[in-house]
Amino acid sequence: MAFVFLIPLVMTLVALYFFTKFRDELRYLSGSIAGICFAVSVSLAPWEALLLFLIPALVITGKGIQKGDYKFHLQSIQKENERKNKKKRKKRR
């Protein structure tokens, strides 16, 4: 397996470190460099490494979707309860 993809990946980590330390324009520049290096790293990575990137991404995304669904469901229940309360108030008048 070729490990050439590790060079831009390490550059990505270094750029992200600088992203947390810098302010203003240098921060945006280091973030841009990190994004470009990560894209190059992913394009050079063999399928085994991409699979290792993909599994945690799917797990994290799945948990995020479940939490988002729960929040959406909770909001719809709250809106429904508000409508019922408004109807009850109108009937009382």
Buried (B, 14 or more C-beta within 10 A) or exposed (E): EEEEBEEBBEBBEBBBEBBEEBEEEEBEBBBEBBEBBBEBBBEBBEEEBEEEEEEEEEEEEEEEEEEEEEEEEEEEEEEEEEEEEEEEEEEEE
